[in-house]
Amino acid sequence: MRRQNQSMITEFILIGFSNLGDLQILLFFILLLVYLTTLMANATIMTVIRLARALHTPMYFFLFVLSCSETCYTLAIVPKMLTNLLSTSPTISFSGCAAQLYCFVGLACTNCFLIAVMGYDRYVAICNPLNYTLIVNRATCMQLVLASGFCGFLISVAVNVLVFTAPFCASNQINHFFCDIFPVIKLGCTDSNLKEMVIFLLSILVLLVPLVLIFISYIFIVSAILKISSVEGRWRAFSTCASHLTVVIIHYGCASFIYLRPTSLYSSDKDRLVAVTYTVITPLLNPLVYTLRNKEVKVALRKVLSRYSFPKTV
């Protein structure tokens, strides 16, 4: 009978926002507005980088790939979340849940590695400027991006195997608004302590190791900047790193709060709020940070807008 109950689960119920009642309609419109703004902002960044020759550099190539990855990342989570906010039965199929978790983890890991690669790019540009074009050439850029994606989705395969190979009990209610790792793994019939430990170690590999490498690279970057005699030169060097540092703090901060702590400290309401931040808000902040804080992007955006604006009628 136990085996029969396990095999009957063909879909999950996502109960993340069900306690909000009528406020779900208001939340739907707020998140829809944020989502559309995110798509427009990332599309703008990618278009400007593609059209402005001044931005055809490794740093902006990595930013282009990050914006593309962030867009796909939101596509894996937000549309289904918006649909469920308007649904009286917020469900997701078993295969749909597995696919969502695979895309979410794969793209999230890829983003973590890409941000670390962008830190390496800043390190070479500031600490070894004479050899920058030789070290960070087109082939190297492509190899770093492909390696980030390959490692990210390889880790995602491992996580999916850990989460979905175990049998599930009769309960199919996920206490979240999407198929996240720990809310799903807790529905398994078997003891999940070993799996949670493996996932924690993978989280260290994805979050803590790149963060430490970024921190070390910025020690060398700050040391190199302080040796610049010109105040204007120092300011220009610091400004090129400010946007990246802001993204690092936002991205790694939210993810570390969820995945680099014992599961015994898991709090459904608080973690759902943080999850909204890193699935909806963070993908919007990335292009805004690079647009508002980066002079080169703002200048390129104005040039692109003036070039492709409609001609004035006489």
Solvent accessible surface area in square Angstrom, and as a share of the most:
residue,aa,sasa,rsa
1,M,169,0.76
2,R,149,0.55
3,R,175,0.64
4,Q,105,0.47
5,N,45,0.23
6,Q,24,0.11
7,S,81,0.52
8,M,131,0.59
9,I,23,0.12
10,T,96,0.56
11,E,76,0.34
12,F,0,0.00
13,I,51,0.26
14,L,6,0.03
15,I,50,0.25
16,G,2,0.01
17,F,26,0.11
18,S,64,0.41
19,N,112,0.57
20,L,63,0.31
21,G,41,0.39
22,D,133,0.69
23,L,107,0.53
24,Q,37,0.16
25,I,87,0.44
26,L,104,0.52
27,L,38,0.19
28,F,26,0.11
29,F,120,0.50
30,I,87,0.44
31,L,5,0.03
32,L,52,0.26
33,L,122,0.61
34,V,25,0.15
35,Y,17,0.06
36,L,95,0.47
37,T,44,0.25
38,T,1,0.01
39,L,51,0.25
40,M,129,0.58
41,A,14,0.11
42,N,0,0.00
43,A,48,0.37
44,T,53,0.31
45,I,4,0.02
46,M,37,0.16
47,T,65,0.38
48,V,4,0.03
49,I,9,0.05
50,R,156,0.57
51,L,59,0.29
52,A,6,0.04
53,R,202,0.74
54,A,82,0.64
55,L,2,0.01
56,H,98,0.44
57,T,56,0.33
58,P,26,0.16
59,M,16,0.07
60,Y,4,0.02
61,F,62,0.26
62,F,1,0.00
63,L,2,0.01
64,F,65,0.27
65,V,29,0.16
66,L,1,0.00
67,S,3,0.02
68,C,56,0.33
69,S,10,0.07
70,E,2,0.01
71,T,24,0.14
72,C,55,0.33
73,Y,9,0.03
74,T,1,0.01
75,L,93,0.46
76,A,23,0.18
77,I,0,0.00
78,V,0,0.00
79,P,51,0.32
80,K,65,0.27
81,M,3,0.01
82,L,11,0.06
83,T,80,0.46
84,N,14,0.07
85,L,7,0.03
86,L,96,0.48
87,S,43,0.28
88,T,144,0.84
89,S,67,0.43
90,P,23,0.15
91,T,30,0.18
92,I,13,0.07
93,S,54,0.35
94,F,66,0.28
95,S,80,0.52
96,G,24,0.24
97,C,0,0.00
98,A,22,0.17
99,A,54,0.42
100,Q,14,0.06
101,L,0,0.00
102,Y,75,0.29
103,C,48,0.28
104,F,6,0.03
105,V,8,0.05
106,G,0,0.00
107,L,22,0.11
108,A,23,0.18
109,C,9,0.05
110,T,11,0.07
111,N,0,0.00
112,C,4,0.02
113,F,32,0.13
114,L,0,0.00
115,I,0,0.00
116,A,20,0.16
117,V,18,0.10
118,M,5,0.02
119,G,1,0.01
120,Y,87,0.33
121,D,1,0.01
122,R,22,0.08
123,Y,73,0.28
124,V,4,0.02
125,A,21,0.17
126,I,27,0.14
127,C,43,0.26
128,N,51,0.26
129,P,82,0.52
130,L,166,0.83
131,N,64,0.33
132,Y,33,0.13
133,T,102,0.59
134,L,130,0.65
135,I,61,0.31
136,V,3,0.02
137,N,61,0.31
138,R,208,0.76
139,A,60,0.46
140,T,33,0.19
141,C,7,0.04
142,M,87,0.39
143,Q,116,0.52
144,L,45,0.22
145,V,22,0.13
146,L,116,0.58
147,A,50,0.39
148,S,5,0.03
149,G,19,0.18
150,F,138,0.58
151,C,55,0.33
152,G,0,0.00
153,F,60,0.25
154,L,102,0.51
155,I,17,0.09
156,S,0,0.00
157,V,70,0.40
158,A,41,0.32
159,V,3,0.02
160,N,26,0.13
161,V,80,0.46
162,L,36,0.18
163,V,2,0.01
164,F,29,0.12
165,T,95,0.55
166,A,14,0.11
167,P,44,0.28
168,F,9,0.04
169,C,41,0.25
170,A,71,0.55
171,S,62,0.40
172,N,34,0.17
173,Q,92,0.41
174,I,0,0.00
175,N,60,0.31
176,H,3,0.01
177,F,7,0.03
178,F,0,0.00
179,C,0,0.00
180,D,4,0.02
181,I,10,0.05
182,F,8,0.03
183,P,9,0.06
184,V,0,0.00
185,I,7,0.03
186,K,98,0.41
187,L,26,0.13
188,G,20,0.19
189,C,27,0.16
190,T,75,0.44
191,D,110,0.57
192,S,21,0.14
193,N,102,0.52
194,L,135,0.67
195,K,37,0.15
196,E,21,0.09
197,M,105,0.47
198,V,53,0.31
199,I,3,0.01
200,F,68,0.28
201,L,101,0.50
202,L,36,0.18
203,S,11,0.07
204,I,49,0.25
205,L,87,0.43
206,V,9,0.05
207,L,8,0.04
208,L,76,0.38
209,V,65,0.38
210,P,6,0.04
211,L,57,0.28
212,V,72,0.42
213,L,106,0.53
214,I,6,0.03
215,F,134,0.56
216,I,76,0.39
217,S,15,0.10
218,Y,18,0.07
219,I,92,0.47
220,F,111,0.46
221,I,1,0.01
222,V,59,0.34
223,S,49,0.32
224,A,24,0.19
225,I,1,0.00
226,L,102,0.51
227,K,163,0.69
228,I,58,0.29
229,S,108,0.69
230,S,54,0.35
231,V,119,0.68
232,E,116,0.52
233,G,14,0.13
234,R,86,0.31
235,W,183,0.64
236,R,137,0.50
237,A,13,0.10
238,F,79,0.33
239,S,37,0.24
240,T,34,0.20
241,C,3,0.02
242,A,23,0.18
243,S,0,0.00
244,H,4,0.02
245,L,69,0.34
246,T,40,0.23
247,V,1,0.00
248,V,7,0.04
249,I,125,0.63
250,I,39,0.20
251,H,18,0.08
252,Y,3,0.01
253,G,41,0.39
254,C,24,0.14
255,A,15,0.11
256,S,27,0.17
257,F,82,0.34
258,I,10,0.05
259,Y,23,0.09
260,L,43,0.21
261,R,39,0.14
262,P,81,0.51
263,T,33,0.19
264,S,100,0.64
265,L,110,0.55
266,Y,48,0.18
267,S,44,0.28
268,S,30,0.19
269,D,97,0.50
270,K,114,0.48
271,D,1,0.01
272,R,22,0.08
273,L,126,0.63
274,V,26,0.15
275,A,0,0.00
276,V,22,0.13
277,T,40,0.23
278,Y,15,0.06
279,T,0,0.00
280,V,3,0.01
281,I,56,0.28
282,T,2,0.01
283,P,1,0.00
284,L,22,0.11
285,L,55,0.27
286,N,4,0.02
287,P,2,0.01
288,L,64,0.32
289,V,16,0.09
290,Y,4,0.01
291,T,26,0.15
292,L,119,0.59
293,R,129,0.47
294,N,11,0.06
295,K,156,0.66
296,E,93,0.42
297,V,2,0.01
298,K,74,0.31
299,V,47,0.27
300,A,5,0.04
301,L,37,0.18
302,R,149,0.55
303,K,121,0.51
304,V,10,0.06
305,L,107,0.53
306,S,80,0.51
307,R,134,0.49
308,Y,131,0.50
309,S,68,0.44
310,F,193,0.80
311,P,119,0.75
312,K,194,0.82
313,T,132,0.77
314,V,198,1.14
